[in-house]
């Protein structure tokens, strides 16, 4: 059984370990080093960060970051979702993303977006399964380990928030 709950600061050691596993893949993030908890905390929306537990162990995490400081973009969040190595392919990411979507709508967010490396087939599939659609392609948007990387842009518009 999988339980989804609000992420606590005390989860950071396991959350950062899972994040490090994503960094190691070379296609989950442009980050090359783990941030401190304080840095990570400042960059993520406090109400939309969750962990998924399996057998009372944190197996995955998801959080939203604001896309801009401008108020017009206040209803848009950038998705980060990471599943621990030994928990991939079990549907945990899907459960976590569905929860994140519901909670983001409760917080008034009308759009979730994600930038995904084309090589990250698992993340692309996960986002599509929960209702994201590909809206763009950014060629050579940034360098990772000296190599230019492309990024696919995905978006999910709420069917409940921002309709008026």
N, C-alpha and C positions, 0 to 999 in steps of 0.2 A: 504494500500500500504506500502511496505517495501523499505527503502532506505539504501543502503550500502555506507559508506564513511570512509575515513581515520580516525583513532582514534586520538583524540587530548588529550593533557595533561589535559585539562579541563573536559574531560569525566571520569577521574579517580574516582570521587566519585560514579558514577553509575556503572562503570565497576567493581570497587572493591565490591560494593554491590552484583552484580551478581556473582562475584567470591566467595564471602562469602556464597551465597546460594549453590554453588557447593561444597564448603568445608563442609557445614552442612550435605549434603547427606551421607558423609562417603565413597563414591565410585567414586568421580570425580578427586581427587588429593591426594597425600601424604601430602600436606601442611595442617597444622592445624591452622595456623594464617595467616592473610592477611599481605603481605609484604607492605612496604612503596612504594609510587610511584617511588621514586628514585631507589630502589632495583629492582622493577619490570621492570622499564625502561631500566636499565643496562642489564637485562637478555633477552630482546626481540629485534628482528630485527626491526629497525625503519620503514623500507619500507613496512613491511607486518604485519600491525596491523589495524584491521577494527572494526567498530561497525555497527550493523543493527538497524535502527530506524523504529518504527511503531508509527504512530500518533505523530511524532516528539519527541518520547521518546526512549532512548537507551534500546533495548530489548535483545540484545545479543552482544557478542564480540568474536573475534578470533585473534590470533597472532601467530607468529612463533618465536622459540628460536633456536639459533645455537646448533647443537648437539656436537660440538667439536671446540676447538680453532685451531686444525690442518688444514692447508689449503686444504688438500685432501678432507675434509668433508665440504668444504665451500658451496657446492650446495645442502646440506641436511638441512631441517628444521624440528623441532619438533612442532607439532600442539597443540595449546590450543584453545578450543572452548567451550564457556559457553553461555547458553540461560537462561534468567530470568524465574523464576518459572511460572509466569502468561502467558508467551509467548511460552511455550513448546508445541510441537505437532502441530504447525501451519506452519511448513515448513521454518521457518526463519533460522534455523541452516543450512539447505540445501542450501539456497540462499547465506548465508554468506560463507560457505565452498567452493562453486563454485567460488565465487569472490576471495577468498583467493588463490585457486589453480591457477586461471588465472594470478593473480598478482605475485604469486611466480615464475611462469614461465617467466614472463616479467623481473623478477629480476635475472634470470639465475639459479634458483633452479631446480634440476632434480629429487629430491626425497623428499617426505614429509613422515614423520613417526609419529606414535602415540602409546603411551602406555596406554592401557585402562583396568580398572578393569573388570573382567568377569561379575560382577553384574550390570555393567552400560550398560544395553541392548540398551537404547536409543542412546548412543554414538556409540556403535558397529554398529547398524543399519545405523546411519547417515554416518559413515565413509565408510561402504560398498556401500551405495547408490551413493556416489560421487567417487567411483572407487578405494578405498583402499582394500587391501587383507590382510588377516591374514597371517603373516609369522613366528610367533613364540609364545611361551608360556614361561614366566619366573615364575618359582615356588618360592613362598616365597621370593620375590625380596626385600621387605622392610616391616617394621612394621608401622602400623597406630593404634594409641591408644592401643599399646601393643599387637596387633594381626598381625601375618604374613599375608601379602596380595600377591596374585598372580597378574600377569599383562600379558595381551595379547598384542602382538606387531603387528601393522598394518603398511602397507607401500603403498604408491602410487608413481609409477614411471611415470614421464612425457613422453608423446608421442611426445613432441616437443623439449625438452631440453636434452642435454647429449646423443644424439644418435650417434654422430660421434666418 
